[in-house]
């Protein structure tokens, strides 16, 4: 969210930014929208939760992208209570 706020508040700076797709060594999670993402400084990882694939399919999974190793990992959860994030 902070990046989005930065881009909106400083359009002249954001116009000069370049984004590059990071390489990865194993398959990433399926494409989705409306997911939540955060950075974990302890593991230097991006954490992705939930999202929507289509009007009828919600994701309830949690994925970790390790920035040091470029590895995607689907994280196991101990609860089946959560309904998904969209």
Secondary structure, DSSP 4 states (H G I P E B T S, - for coil): -HHHHHHHH-HHHHTT----PPP-SSPPPPP-BS-EEEEETTTTEEEEEEEESSSS-EEEEEEEEETTTTEEEEEP-S--------
